Amino acid sequence: MDTYIDLKDVRLTGYVSTGLIALVAAESVWGTINDWQGGSSSWSFLAIVLVVPAAVACILWFRAATHNAEAIALRGVRTMPQVWKASDPAQRDVPFDQRVASPLIKPWQYTFLAMVLSDVLESLMLDTPVYVVFSTLSTVFALVAAGFAGFLIFRISTMQQRFAVPQRKRH
């Protein structure tokens, strides 16, 4: 028999987060294509405008997912690997300290950091010939990080839903 816990529904904030992350990545691609064609670097401003709501949505999703993970695991959960371990129904009977987090979490974190570093270097090299190199690197890292983030958000949201209290169908 499954155990059901009254959890926050993280699917909507997860979908919004993933959608906004995808928009940031798409804008990064568009901005880099524009850079290759000798266009204006003003597209970077649009990325900044999109990053703020994406960050807010991700924070809201992570807070709710962390709350759910704590309710599931009955212990303090603060990091993405801990959220994964607590949320994975396949590891429910394994002691928490022996559970395994997704192997994609570390690559996502490193790719995200590489994207941020490339963005910083890109902004420092704005009027130099290597600007396009860092713009391209930033875009590649943004696409990979967005893919990892989207997968992790979707997977954790789906796993937590398996612990949620089933809702009655309304007629």
DSSP file (Angstrom, degrees, kcal/mol; ACC not computed):
  #  RESIDUE AA STRUCTURE BP1 BP2  ACC     N-H-->O    O-->H-N    N-H-->O    O-->H-N    TCO  KAPPA ALPHA  PHI   PSI    X-CA   Y-CA   Z-CA
    1    1 A M              0   0    0      0, 0.0     2,-0.1     0, 0.0     0, 0.0   0.000 360.0 360.0 360.0 134.6    0.0    0.0    0.0
    2    2 A D        -     0   0    0      1,-0.0     2,-0.5   160,-0.0   161,-0.1  -0.411 360.0-129.4 -75.6 151.3    1.3    3.5   -0.9
    3    3 A T        -     0   0    0     -2,-0.1     2,-0.4   162,-0.0    -1,-0.0  -0.895  22.4-159.4-100.1 128.1    1.9    6.2    1.6
    4    4 A Y        -     0   0    0     -2,-0.5     2,-0.4   162,-0.0   160,-0.2  -0.902   6.8-170.5-112.4 139.3    0.3    9.5    0.8
    5    5 A I  B     -a  164   0A   0    158,-4.2     2,-1.0    -2,-0.4   160,-0.8  -0.959  33.4-110.1-127.2 142.0    1.4   12.8    2.3
    6    6 A D        +     0   0    0     -2,-0.4     2,-0.3   158,-0.2   158,-0.1  -0.621  54.9 170.4 -74.2 103.3   -0.4   16.2    2.0
    7    7 A L        -     0   0    0     -2,-1.0     2,-0.2   154,-0.1   158,-0.1  -0.750  39.4-101.5-116.0 159.5    2.2   18.0   -0.2
    8    8 A K        -     0   0    0     56,-0.3     2,-0.8    -2,-0.3    60,-0.1  -0.578  41.2-115.0 -73.2 141.8    2.3   21.3   -2.1
    9    9 A D        +     0   0    0     -2,-0.2     4,-0.3     1,-0.2     3,-0.2  -0.724  37.1 176.6 -81.9 110.8    1.6   20.9   -5.8
   10   10 A V     >  +     0   0    0     -2,-0.8     4,-1.9   147,-0.2     5,-0.2   0.372  54.2  94.4 -96.5   2.9    4.9   21.9   -7.4
   11   11 A R  H  > S+     0   0    0      2,-0.2     4,-2.8     1,-0.2     5,-0.2   0.929  83.4  48.1 -64.7 -45.6    4.0   21.1  -11.0
   12   12 A L  H  > S+     0   0    0     -3,-0.2     4,-2.7     1,-0.2     5,-0.2   0.950 115.3  43.4 -62.9 -49.8    2.8   24.6  -12.0
   13   13 A T  H  > S+     0   0    0     -4,-0.3     4,-2.5     1,-0.2    48,-0.2   0.845 114.0  53.8 -64.9 -30.4    5.8   26.4  -10.6
   14   14 A G  H  X S+     0   0    0     -4,-1.9     4,-2.6     2,-0.2    -2,-0.2   0.917 110.1  45.6 -66.4 -43.8    8.0   23.7  -12.2
   15   15 A Y  H  X S+     0   0    0     -4,-2.8     4,-2.7     2,-0.2    -2,-0.2   0.919 114.7  47.9 -64.6 -43.7    6.4   24.2  -15.6
   16   16 A V  H  X S+     0   0    0     -4,-2.7     4,-2.7     2,-0.2     5,-0.2   0.932 112.9  48.8 -63.0 -45.5    6.7   28.0  -15.3
   17   17 A S  H  X S+     0   0    0     -4,-2.5     4,-2.6    40,-0.2    -2,-0.2   0.939 113.2  46.6 -58.6 -48.4   10.3   27.7  -14.2
   18   18 A T  H  X S+     0   0    0     -4,-2.6     4,-2.3     1,-0.2    -1,-0.2   0.903 112.8  50.1 -62.8 -42.1   11.2   25.3  -17.1
   19   19 A G  H  X S+     0   0    0     -4,-2.7     4,-2.0     2,-0.2    -1,-0.2   0.915 112.6  45.8 -63.0 -43.9    9.4   27.5  -19.6
   20   20 A L  H  X S+     0   0    0     -4,-2.7     4,-2.3     2,-0.2    -2,-0.2   0.884 111.5  52.1 -68.5 -37.8   11.2   30.7  -18.5
   21   21 A I  H  X S+     0   0    0     -4,-2.6     4,-2.3    -5,-0.2    -1,-0.2   0.910 109.5  50.6 -62.0 -41.1   14.5   28.8  -18.4
   22   22 A A  H  X S+     0   0    0     -4,-2.3     4,-2.6     1,-0.2    -2,-0.2   0.887 108.9  51.7 -64.0 -38.8   13.9   27.7  -22.0
   23   23 A L  H  X S+     0   0    0     -4,-2.0     4,-2.6     2,-0.2    -2,-0.2   0.906 108.9  50.3 -64.0 -41.3   13.1   31.3  -23.0
   24   24 A V  H  X S+     0   0    0     -4,-2.3     4,-2.0     2,-0.2    -2,-0.2   0.924 112.6  47.1 -61.7 -43.9   16.4   32.5  -21.5
   25   25 A A  H  X S+     0   0    0     -4,-2.3     4,-2.1     2,-0.2    -2,-0.2   0.911 112.3  49.6 -64.6 -42.3   18.2   29.8  -23.4
   26   26 A A  H  X S+     0   0    0     -4,-2.6     4,-2.5     1,-0.2    -2,-0.2   0.901 110.8  49.7 -64.0 -40.6   16.4   30.7  -26.7
   27   27 A E  H  X S+     0   0    0     -4,-2.6     4,-3.0     1,-0.2    -1,-0.2   0.872 107.8  54.7 -65.0 -35.8   17.2   34.4  -26.2
   28   28 A S  H  X S+     0   0    0     -4,-2.0     4,-2.2     2,-0.2    -2,-0.2   0.912 108.9  47.6 -63.2 -42.1   20.8   33.5  -25.6
   29   29 A V  H  X S+     0   0    0     -4,-2.1     4,-2.5     2,-0.2     5,-0.2   0.946 113.3  47.8 -62.3 -48.1   20.8   31.6  -28.9
   30   30 A W  H  X S+     0   0    0     -4,-2.5     4,-2.3     1,-0.2    -2,-0.2   0.915 112.1  49.7 -60.2 -44.2   19.2   34.5  -30.7
   31   31 A G  H  X S+     0   0    0     -4,-3.0     4,-2.1     1,-0.2    -1,-0.2   0.884 111.2  49.1 -62.4 -39.7   21.6   37.0  -29.2
   32   32 A T  H  X S+     0   0    0     -4,-2.2     4,-2.4     2,-0.2    -2,-0.2   0.901 109.7  50.7 -69.1 -40.7   24.6   34.9  -30.2
   33   33 A I  H  X S+     0   0    0     -4,-2.5     4,-1.4     1,-0.2    -2,-0.2   0.912 111.0  50.2 -60.5 -41.1   23.4   34.6  -33.7
   34   34 A N  H  <>S+     0   0    0     -4,-2.3     5,-3.0    -5,-0.2    -2,-0.2   0.890 109.0  52.0 -62.8 -39.8   23.0   38.4  -33.8
   35   35 A D  H ><5S+     0   0    0     -4,-2.1     3,-1.8     1,-0.2    -2,-0.2   0.902 105.9  54.1 -63.1 -41.7   26.5   38.7  -32.4
   36   36 A W  H 3<5S+     0   0    0     -4,-2.4    -1,-0.2     1,-0.3    -2,-0.2   0.843 106.7  52.3 -61.5 -33.2   27.9   36.5  -35.2
   37   37 A Q  T 3<5S-     0   0    0     -4,-1.4    -1,-0.3    -5,-0.2    -2,-0.2   0.323 123.5-105.2 -87.7   9.4   26.2   38.8  -37.7
   38   38 A G  T < 5S+     0   0    0     -3,-1.8    -3,-0.2     1,-0.1    -2,-0.1   0.717  71.9 148.0  77.6  20.7   27.9   41.8  -36.2
   39   39 A G      < -     0   0    0     -5,-3.0    -1,-0.1     1,-0.2     2,-0.1  -0.015  53.1 -66.9 -78.9-173.3   24.7   43.0  -34.6
   40   40 A S    >   -     0   0    0      1,-0.1     3,-0.7     2,-0.0    -1,-0.2  -0.423  28.3-137.7 -77.3 148.6   24.2   44.9  -31.4
   41   41 A S  T >  S+     0   0    0      1,-0.2     3,-1.7    -2,-0.1     4,-0.3   0.298  80.2 104.7 -85.7  10.2   25.0   43.4  -28.0
   42   42 A S  T >>  +     0   0    0      1,-0.3     3,-1.2     2,-0.2     4,-0.8   0.648  59.2  79.7 -67.4 -13.1   21.7   44.9  -26.7
   43   43 A W  H <> S+     0   0    0     -3,-0.7     4,-1.5     1,-0.3     3,-0.3   0.775  79.1  70.0 -63.3 -24.0   20.2   41.4  -26.8
   44   44 A S  H <> S+     0   0    0     -3,-1.7     4,-1.9     1,-0.2    -1,-0.3   0.838  90.7  60.0 -61.7 -32.2   22.0   40.7  -23.5
   45   45 A F  H <> S+     0   0    0     -3,-1.2     4,-2.2    -4,-0.3    -1,-0.2   0.899 101.6  52.5 -62.0 -40.7   19.6   43.2  -21.8
   46   46 A L  H  X S+     0   0    0     -4,-0.8     4,-2.1    -3,-0.3    -1,-0.2   0.887 106.3  54.1 -62.7 -38.6   16.6   41.0  -22.8
   47   47 A A  H  X S+     0   0    0     -4,-1.5     4,-2.2     2,-0.2    -1,-0.2   0.909 108.2  49.3 -60.9 -41.8   18.4   38.0  -21.3
   48   48 A I  H  X S+     0   0    0     -4,-1.9     4,-1.4     1,-0.2    -2,-0.2   0.909 109.3  52.1 -64.1 -41.3   18.7   39.9  -18.0
   49   49 A V  H  < S+     0   0    0     -4,-2.2    -1,-0.2     1,-0.2    -2,-0.2   0.878 114.5  42.8 -62.6 -37.4   15.0   40.9  -18.1
   50   50 A L  H  X S+     0   0    0     -4,-2.1     4,-1.7     1,-0.2    -1,-0.2   0.792 106.0  62.5 -78.6 -28.7   14.1   37.2  -18.6
   51   51 A V  H  X S+     0   0    0     -4,-2.2     4,-2.9     1,-0.2     5,-0.2   0.868  95.8  60.3 -66.1 -36.3   16.5   35.8  -16.0
   52   52 A V  H  X S+     0   0    0     -4,-1.4     4,-2.3     1,-0.2    -1,-0.2   0.954 109.1  39.2 -61.7 -53.2   14.8   37.7  -13.2
   53   53 A P  H  > S+     0   0    0      0, 0.0     4,-2.6     0, 0.0    -1,-0.2   0.872 115.7  54.3 -65.8 -32.1   11.4   36.0  -13.5
   54   54 A A  H  X S+     0   0    0     -4,-1.7     4,-2.3     2,-0.2    -2,-0.2   0.925 109.8  47.0 -63.5 -42.8   13.1   32.7  -14.3
   55   55 A A  H  X S+     0   0    0     -4,-2.9     4,-2.5     2,-0.2    -1,-0.2   0.913 112.3  49.6 -64.8 -42.7   15.1   33.0  -11.0
   56   56 A V  H  X S+     0   0    0     -4,-2.3     4,-2.5    -5,-0.2    -2,-0.2   0.933 112.2  47.8 -62.6 -45.6   12.0   34.0   -9.0
   57   57 A A  H  X S+     0   0    0     -4,-2.6     4,-2.6     1,-0.2   -40,-0.2   0.902 112.2  49.7 -62.3 -41.1   10.0   31.0  -10.4
   58   58 A C  H  X S+     0   0    0     -4,-2.3     4,-2.9     2,-0.2    -1,-0.2   0.896 110.5  50.0 -64.8 -40.3   12.9   28.6   -9.7
   59   59 A I  H  X S+     0   0    0     -4,-2.5     4,-2.6     2,-0.2    -2,-0.2   0.923 111.6  48.2 -64.5 -43.5   13.2   29.9   -6.1
   60   60 A L  H  X S+     0   0    0     -4,-2.5     4,-2.0     2,-0.2    -2,-0.2   0.924 114.0  46.9 -62.6 -43.6    9.4   29.4   -5.6
   61   61 A W  H  X S+     0   0    0     -4,-2.6     4,-3.0   -48,-0.2     5,-0.2   0.939 113.0  48.9 -61.9 -46.3    9.6   25.9   -7.1
   62   62 A F  H  X S+     0   0    0     -4,-2.9     4,-2.7     1,-0.2     5,-0.2   0.887 109.5  51.9 -64.7 -38.9   12.6   25.0   -5.0
   63   63 A R  H  X S+     0   0    0     -4,-2.6     4,-2.3     2,-0.2    -1,-0.2   0.935 114.4  42.6 -61.7 -45.8   11.1   26.3   -1.7
   64   64 A A  H  X S+     0   0    0     -4,-2.0     4,-2.5     2,-0.2   -56,-0.3   0.910 114.9  49.8 -67.7 -41.6    7.9   24.2   -2.3
   65   65 A A  H  X S+     0   0    0     -4,-3.0     4,-2.6     2,-0.2    -2,-0.2   0.880 111.5  49.6 -64.5 -37.4    9.9   21.2   -3.4
   66   66 A T  H  X S+     0   0    0     -4,-2.7     4,-2.4    -5,-0.2    -2,-0.2   0.914 109.6  51.2 -66.6 -42.8   12.2   21.5   -0.3
   67   67 A H  H  X S+     0   0    0     -4,-2.3     4,-1.9    -5,-0.2    -2,-0.2   0.934 112.9  46.1 -57.2 -47.0    9.1   21.7    1.9
   68   68 A N  H  X S+     0   0    0     -4,-2.5     4,-2.4     1,-0.2    -2,-0.2   0.916 110.4  52.7 -62.8 -43.8    7.7   18.6    0.3
   69   69 A A  H  X S+     0   0    0     -4,-2.6     4,-2.9     1,-0.2     5,-0.3   0.878 108.3  51.0 -62.3 -38.1   11.0   16.7    0.5
   70   70 A E  H  X>S+     0   0    0     -4,-2.4     4,-1.9     2,-0.2     5,-0.6   0.899 110.6  49.1 -65.0 -39.4   11.1   17.5    4.3
   71   71 A A  H  <5S+     0   0    0     -4,-1.9    -2,-0.2     2,-0.2    -1,-0.2   0.866 115.7  44.1 -67.0 -35.5    7.6   16.2    4.7
   72   72 A I  H  <5S+     0   0    0     -4,-2.4    -2,-0.2     1,-0.2    -1,-0.2   0.930 123.4  33.7 -73.7 -45.9    8.5   13.0    2.8
   73   73 A A  H  <5S-     0   0    0     -4,-2.9    -2,-0.2     2,-0.2    -3,-0.2   0.623  94.2-137.5 -88.4 -14.0   11.8   12.4    4.5
   74   74 A L  T  <5S+     0   0    0     -4,-1.9     2,-0.3    -5,-0.3    -3,-0.2   0.903  72.5  86.3  55.3  44.3   10.9   13.7    7.9
   75   75 A R  S   <S-     0   0    0     -5,-0.6     2,-0.3    -6,-0.2    -1,-0.2  -0.966  92.5 -68.8-159.8 167.0   14.3   15.5    8.2
   76   76 A G        -     0   0    0     -2,-0.3     2,-0.5    -3,-0.1   -10,-0.0  -0.480  47.9-175.8 -66.8 125.2   16.0   18.7    7.2
   77   77 A V        +     0   0    0     -2,-0.3    -7,-0.2   -11,-0.1    -8,-0.1  -0.991  20.0 148.2-125.6 124.3   16.4   19.0    3.5
   78   78 A R        +     0   0    0     -2,-0.5     2,-0.2     1,-0.1    -1,-0.1   0.610  51.1  60.7-129.8 -22.0   18.3   22.0    2.0
   79   79 A T  S  > S-     0   0    0      1,-0.1     4,-2.4   -13,-0.1     5,-0.2  -0.699  80.9-111.1-115.2 163.1   20.1   21.0   -1.2
   80   80 A M  H  > S+     0   0    0     -2,-0.2     4,-2.5     1,-0.2     5,-0.2   0.906 117.6  52.2 -59.8 -43.9   19.1   19.7   -4.6
   81   81 A P  H  > S+     0   0    0      0, 0.0     4,-2.5     0, 0.0    -1,-0.2   0.904 111.2  48.5 -59.7 -37.7   20.7   16.3   -4.0
   82   82 A Q  H  > S+     0   0    0      2,-0.2     4,-2.6     1,-0.2    -2,-0.2   0.890 109.4  52.2 -67.5 -38.5   18.8   16.0   -0.7
   83   83 A V  H  X S+     0   0    0     -4,-2.4     4,-2.0     2,-0.2    -1,-0.2   0.927 111.3  47.7 -61.6 -43.9   15.6   17.0   -2.4
   84   84 A W  H  X S+     0   0    0     -4,-2.5     4,-1.5     2,-0.2    -2,-0.2   0.952 112.1  48.8 -61.0 -49.6   16.1   14.2   -5.0
   85   85 A K  H  < S+     0   0    0     -4,-2.5     3,-0.2     1,-0.2    -2,-0.2   0.901 114.9  44.7 -58.6 -42.6   17.0   11.6   -2.3
   86   86 A A  H  < S+     0   0    0     -4,-2.6    -1,-0.2     1,-0.2    -2,-0.2   0.842 115.7  47.5 -70.3 -32.2   13.9   12.5   -0.3
   87   87 A S  H  < S+     0   0    0     -4,-2.0    -1,-0.2    -5,-0.2    -2,-0.2   0.625  82.8 102.8 -86.8 -14.8   11.6   12.6   -3.3
   88   88 A D    ><  -     0   0    0     -4,-1.5     3,-1.3    -3,-0.2    68,-0.0  -0.590  50.4-168.0 -78.2 107.2   12.6    9.4   -5.0
   89   89 A P  G >  S+     0   0    0      0, 0.0     3,-1.3     0, 0.0     4,-0.2   0.761  84.5  66.1 -66.8 -22.9    9.9    6.8   -4.3
   90   90 A A  G 3  S+     0   0    0      1,-0.3     3,-0.2     2,-0.1    -2,-0.1   0.735 105.4  43.7 -68.8 -20.7   12.2    4.0   -5.6
   91   91 A Q  G X  S+     0   0    0     -3,-1.3     3,-1.6     1,-0.2    -1,-0.3   0.178  78.0 115.5-107.5  16.5   14.5    4.6   -2.7
   92   92 A R  T <  S+     0   0    0     -3,-1.3    -1,-0.2     1,-0.3    -2,-0.1   0.828  78.9  45.5 -56.6 -36.6   11.7    4.9    0.0
   93   93 A D  T 3  S+     0   0    0     -3,-0.2    -1,-0.3    -4,-0.2    -2,-0.1   0.451  94.8  93.5 -89.7   0.0   12.9    1.8    1.9
   94   94 A V  S <  S-     0   0    0     -3,-1.6     5,-0.1     1,-0.1    -3,-0.0  -0.765  90.5-101.8 -92.3 135.5   16.6    2.8    1.8
   95   95 A P    >>  -     0   0    0      0, 0.0     3,-1.9     0, 0.0     4,-0.6  -0.285  34.7-117.7 -54.0 140.9   18.0    4.7    4.8
   96   96 A F  G >4 S+     0   0    0      1,-0.3     3,-1.4     2,-0.2    -2,-0.0   0.860 112.2  55.5 -53.5 -43.3   18.3    8.4    3.8
   97   97 A D  G 34 S+     0   0    0      1,-0.3    -1,-0.3     3,-0.0   -12,-0.0   0.700 109.7  48.1 -65.4 -18.3   22.1    8.5    4.2
   98   98 A Q  G <4 S+     0   0    0     -3,-1.9    -1,-0.3     2,-0.1    -2,-0.2   0.450  87.2 110.7-101.0  -2.4   22.5    5.6    1.8
   99   99 A R    <<  -     0   0    0     -3,-1.4     2,-0.4    -4,-0.6   -14,-0.1  -0.336  63.6-130.4 -71.6 156.9   20.2    7.0   -0.9
  100  100 A V        -     0   0    0    -15,-0.1     2,-0.1   -16,-0.1    -2,-0.1  -0.915  11.8-143.4-114.2 132.8   21.6    8.1   -4.2
  101  101 A A        -     0   0    0     -2,-0.4   -19,-0.1     1,-0.1   -21,-0.0  -0.431  42.8 -75.7 -84.5 166.3   21.0   11.5   -5.9
  102  102 A S    >   -     0   0    0      1,-0.2     3,-1.3    -2,-0.1     4,-0.4  -0.370  33.1-135.9 -61.0 136.1   20.7   11.9   -9.6
  103  103 A P  T 3  S+     0   0    0      0, 0.0    -1,-0.2     0, 0.0     3,-0.1   0.571 100.8  68.2 -70.4  -6.0   24.0   11.8  -11.4
  104  104 A L  T 3> S+     0   0    0      1,-0.2     4,-1.9     2,-0.1     5,-0.2   0.577  79.0  78.5 -87.9 -10.1   22.9   14.8  -13.4
  105  105 A I  H <> S+     0   0    0     -3,-1.3     4,-2.4     2,-0.2     5,-0.2   0.949  93.8  45.9 -66.6 -48.6   22.8   17.3  -10.5
  106  106 A K  H  > S+     0   0    0     -4,-0.4     4,-2.8     1,-0.2     5,-0.3   0.939 112.8  49.4 -61.6 -48.4   26.6   17.9  -10.4
  107  107 A P  H  > S+     0   0    0      0, 0.0     4,-2.6     0, 0.0     5,-0.2   0.896 111.3  51.2 -58.7 -37.1   26.9   18.4  -14.2
  108  108 A W  H  X S+     0   0    0     -4,-1.9     4,-2.5     2,-0.2    -2,-0.2   0.937 111.5  46.9 -62.2 -45.8   23.9   20.8  -14.1
  109  109 A Q  H  X S+     0   0    0     -4,-2.4     4,-2.3     1,-0.2    -1,-0.2   0.922 115.0  45.4 -62.9 -44.7   25.6   22.8  -11.3
  110  110 A Y  H  X S+     0   0    0     -4,-2.8     4,-2.4     2,-0.2    -1,-0.2   0.892 113.5  49.5 -67.0 -39.2   29.0   22.9  -13.1
  111  111 A T  H  X S+     0   0    0     -4,-2.6     4,-2.2    -5,-0.3    -1,-0.2   0.897 110.3  51.0 -66.5 -39.5   27.4   23.9  -16.4
  112  112 A F  H  X S+     0   0    0     -4,-2.5     4,-2.3    -5,-0.2    -2,-0.2   0.929 111.3  47.5 -62.5 -45.3   25.4   26.6  -14.7
  113  113 A L  H  X S+     0   0    0     -4,-2.3     4,-2.6     1,-0.2    -2,-0.2   0.895 110.8  51.8 -63.2 -39.6   28.6   28.0  -13.1
  114  114 A A  H  X S+     0   0    0     -4,-2.4     4,-2.5     2,-0.2    -1,-0.2   0.878 108.8  51.7 -63.6 -37.3   30.4   27.8  -16.5
  115  115 A M  H  X S+     0   0    0     -4,-2.2     4,-2.4     2,-0.2    -2,-0.2   0.928 110.7  47.3 -63.8 -45.5   27.6   29.7  -18.1
  116  116 A V  H  X S+     0   0    0     -4,-2.3     4,-2.4     2,-0.2    -2,-0.2   0.928 112.8  48.7 -62.9 -45.4   27.8   32.5  -15.4
  117  117 A L  H  X S+     0   0    0     -4,-2.6     4,-2.6     1,-0.2     5,-0.2   0.913 111.7  49.5 -60.9 -43.4   31.6   32.7  -15.8
  118  118 A S  H  X S+     0   0    0     -4,-2.5     4,-2.7     1,-0.2    -1,-0.2   0.886 109.7  52.4 -62.7 -39.0   31.3   32.9  -19.6
  119  119 A D  H  X S+     0   0    0     -4,-2.4     4,-2.3     2,-0.2    -2,-0.2   0.917 110.0  48.1 -62.1 -43.4   28.6   35.6  -19.2
  120  120 A V  H  X S+     0   0    0     -4,-2.4     4,-1.8     2,-0.2    -2,-0.2   0.946 114.5  45.2 -62.7 -48.0   31.0   37.6  -16.9
  121  121 A L  H  X S+     0   0    0     -4,-2.6     4,-1.6     1,-0.2    -2,-0.2   0.881 110.5  55.4 -63.2 -37.7   33.9   37.2  -19.3
  122  122 A E  H  < S+     0   0    0     -4,-2.7     3,-0.2    12,-0.2    -1,-0.2   0.923 108.5  47.1 -59.5 -45.1   31.6   38.1  -22.3
  123  123 A S  H >< S+     0   0    0     -4,-2.3     3,-0.8     1,-0.2    -1,-0.2   0.831 111.1  51.7 -69.3 -30.7   30.6   41.4  -20.6
  124  124 A L  H 3< S+     0   0    0     -4,-1.8     3,-0.2     1,-0.2    -1,-0.2   0.773 112.4  46.4 -73.0 -25.6   34.2   42.2  -19.8
  125  125 A M  T >< S+     0   0    0     -4,-1.6     3,-2.1    -3,-0.2     6,-0.3   0.054  75.0 133.6-102.3  23.8   35.2   41.6  -23.5
  126  126 A L  T <  S+     0   0    0     -3,-0.8    -1,-0.2     1,-0.3    -2,-0.1   0.809  76.1  30.9 -49.1 -46.5   32.3   43.6  -25.0
  127  127 A D  T 3  S+     0   0    0     -3,-0.2    -1,-0.3    -4,-0.1    -2,-0.1   0.001 103.6  94.4-106.8  29.4   34.3   45.6  -27.6
  128  128 A T  S X  S-     0   0    0     -3,-2.1     3,-1.4     1,-0.1     4,-0.3  -0.762  84.5-110.8-116.2 164.1   37.0   43.1  -28.4
  129  129 A P  T >  S+     0   0    0      0, 0.0     3,-0.5     0, 0.0     4,-0.3   0.757 114.5  59.4 -64.6 -23.6   37.3   40.4  -31.1
  130  130 A V  T 3> S+     0   0    0      1,-0.2     4,-1.9     2,-0.1     3,-0.3   0.475  77.0  94.1 -85.6  -0.4   36.9   37.6  -28.5
  131  131 A Y  H <> S+     0   0    0     -3,-1.4     4,-2.4    -6,-0.3    -1,-0.2   0.917  83.2  51.9 -54.2 -45.8   33.5   38.8  -27.4
  132  132 A V  H <> S+     0   0    0     -3,-0.5     4,-2.4    -4,-0.3    -1,-0.2   0.832 105.1  56.9 -64.1 -32.8   31.8   36.5  -29.9
  133  133 A V  H  > S+     0   0    0     -4,-0.3     4,-2.5    -3,-0.3    -1,-0.2   0.949 111.8  40.6 -62.8 -48.5   33.8   33.5  -28.5
  134  134 A F  H  X S+     0   0    0     -4,-1.9     4,-2.5     2,-0.2   -12,-0.2   0.834 112.9  55.3 -71.4 -31.1   32.5   34.1  -25.0
  135  135 A S  H  X S+     0   0    0     -4,-2.4     4,-1.8    -5,-0.2    -1,-0.2   0.915 110.7  45.7 -63.3 -42.5   29.0   34.8  -26.2
  136  136 A T  H  X S+     0   0    0     -4,-2.4     4,-2.4     2,-0.2    -2,-0.2   0.917 112.9  49.4 -67.3 -44.4   29.0   31.5  -28.0
  137  137 A L  H  X S+     0   0    0     -4,-2.5     4,-2.7     1,-0.2     5,-0.2   0.925 109.9  51.8 -59.9 -44.1   30.4   29.6  -25.0
  138  138 A S  H  X S+     0   0    0     -4,-2.5     4,-2.4     1,-0.2    -1,-0.2   0.897 110.0  49.4 -59.6 -40.8   27.8   31.2  -22.8
  139  139 A T  H  X S+     0   0    0     -4,-1.8     4,-2.5     2,-0.2    -1,-0.2   0.915 110.4  49.2 -66.2 -43.4   25.1   30.1  -25.2
  140  140 A V  H  X S+     0   0    0     -4,-2.4     4,-2.2     1,-0.2    -2,-0.2   0.940 114.5  45.2 -61.1 -46.7   26.3   26.5  -25.3
  141  141 A F  H  X S+     0   0    0     -4,-2.7     4,-2.9     1,-0.2     5,-0.2   0.883 111.3  54.1 -64.8 -37.3   26.5   26.4  -21.5
  142  142 A A  H  X S+     0   0    0     -4,-2.4     4,-2.4    -5,-0.2    -2,-0.2   0.909 109.1  47.9 -63.5 -42.0   23.1   28.0  -21.2
  143  143 A L  H  X S+     0   0    0     -4,-2.5     4,-2.0     2,-0.2    -2,-0.2   0.923 115.1  44.4 -64.6 -44.3   21.5   25.4  -23.5
  144  144 A V  H  X S+     0   0    0     -4,-2.2     4,-2.4     2,-0.2    -2,-0.2   0.936 115.2  47.7 -66.5 -46.1   23.1   22.5  -21.6
  145  145 A A  H  X S+     0   0    0     -4,-2.9     4,-2.9     1,-0.2     5,-0.2   0.890 111.1  52.0 -62.5 -39.2   22.2   24.0  -18.2
  146  146 A A  H  X S+     0   0    0     -4,-2.4     4,-2.7    -5,-0.2    -1,-0.2   0.901 109.4  50.0 -64.1 -40.4   18.7   24.7  -19.3
  147  147 A G  H  X S+     0   0    0     -4,-2.0     4,-2.2     2,-0.2    -2,-0.2   0.937 113.5  44.6 -62.4 -47.0   18.3   21.1  -20.4
  148  148 A F  H  X S+     0   0    0     -4,-2.4     4,-2.8     2,-0.2     5,-0.2   0.940 114.8  48.8 -61.5 -47.4   19.6   19.7  -17.1
  149  149 A A  H  X S+     0   0    0     -4,-2.9     4,-2.8     1,-0.2     5,-0.3   0.921 111.1  49.8 -60.9 -45.2   17.5   22.1  -15.1
  150  150 A G  H  X S+     0   0    0     -4,-2.7     4,-2.4    -5,-0.2    -1,-0.2   0.920 112.9  46.6 -60.1 -44.3   14.3   21.3  -17.0
  151  151 A F  H  X S+     0   0    0     -4,-2.2     4,-2.9    -5,-0.2     5,-0.2   0.942 114.1  47.0 -63.1 -47.5   14.8   17.6  -16.6
  152  152 A L  H  X S+     0   0    0     -4,-2.8     4,-2.5     2,-0.2     5,-0.3   0.911 113.8  47.6 -63.5 -43.3   15.6   17.8  -12.8
  153  153 A I  H  X S+     0   0    0     -4,-2.8     4,-2.3    -5,-0.2    -1,-0.2   0.943 115.4  45.4 -62.4 -47.5   12.6   20.1  -12.1
  154  154 A F  H  X S+     0   0    0     -4,-2.4     4,-2.3    -5,-0.3    -2,-0.2   0.928 114.9  47.3 -61.7 -45.7   10.3   17.9  -14.1
  155  155 A R  H  X S+     0   0    0     -4,-2.9     4,-2.7    -5,-0.2    -2,-0.2   0.918 113.6  45.9 -66.4 -45.1   11.6   14.6  -12.6
  156  156 A I  H  X S+     0   0    0     -4,-2.5     4,-2.7    -5,-0.2     5,-0.2   0.921 113.0  50.7 -64.8 -42.7   11.5   15.9   -8.9
  157  157 A S  H  X S+     0   0    0     -4,-2.3     4,-1.6    -5,-0.3    -2,-0.2   0.914 112.9  46.7 -59.6 -42.7    8.0   17.3   -9.4
  158  158 A T  H  X S+     0   0    0     -4,-2.3     4,-0.9    -5,-0.2    -2,-0.2   0.912 112.2  49.3 -66.2 -43.8    6.8   14.0  -10.9
  159  159 A M  H >< S+     0   0    0     -4,-2.7     3,-0.8     1,-0.2     4,-0.4   0.916 110.8  50.0 -63.8 -42.0    8.4   11.9   -8.1
  160  160 A Q  H >X S+     0   0    0     -4,-2.7     3,-1.5     1,-0.2     4,-0.6   0.848 101.4  63.2 -66.1 -32.2    6.9   14.1   -5.4
  161  161 A Q  H >< S+     0   0    0     -4,-1.6     3,-0.7     1,-0.3    -1,-0.2   0.798  92.1  64.9 -62.5 -27.5    3.5   13.8   -7.0
  162  162 A R  T << S+     0   0    0     -4,-0.9    -1,-0.3    -3,-0.8    -2,-0.2   0.747 104.3  46.3 -67.4 -21.9    3.6   10.1   -6.3
  163  163 A F  T <4 S+     0   0    0     -3,-1.5  -158,-4.2    -4,-0.4    -1,-0.2   0.573  91.8 108.8 -92.7 -11.1    3.6   10.9   -2.6
  164  164 A A  B << S-a    5   0A   0     -3,-0.7  -158,-0.2    -4,-0.6  -156,-0.0  -0.247  82.4 -96.2 -70.5 153.5    0.7   13.4   -2.7
  165  165 A V        -     0   0    0   -160,-0.8    -1,-0.1  -161,-0.1     2,-0.1  -0.508  46.9-111.3 -65.6 127.9   -2.7   12.8   -1.4
  166  166 A P        -     0   0    0      0, 0.0     2,-0.3     0, 0.0    -1,-0.1  -0.407  31.3-134.4 -64.3 138.0   -4.9   11.6   -4.3
  167  167 A Q        -     0   0    0     -2,-0.1     2,-0.2     1,-0.1     3,-0.0  -0.705  17.3-114.0 -94.4 144.3   -7.6   14.1   -5.2
  168  168 A R        -     0   0    0     -2,-0.3     2,-0.3     1,-0.1    -1,-0.1  -0.481  32.4-111.9 -73.2 145.6  -11.2   13.2   -5.8
  169  169 A K        -     0   0    0     -2,-0.2     2,-0.4     2,-0.0    -1,-0.1  -0.619  29.3-136.3 -77.7 135.1  -12.5   13.6   -9.3
  170  170 A R              0   0    0     -2,-0.3    -1,-0.0     1,-0.1    -3,-0.0  -0.748 360.0 360.0 -94.0 140.4  -15.1   16.4   -9.6
  171  171 A H              0   0    0     -2,-0.4    -1,-0.1     0, 0.0    -2,-0.0   0.421 360.0 360.0 -95.7 360.0  -18.3   15.7  -11.6
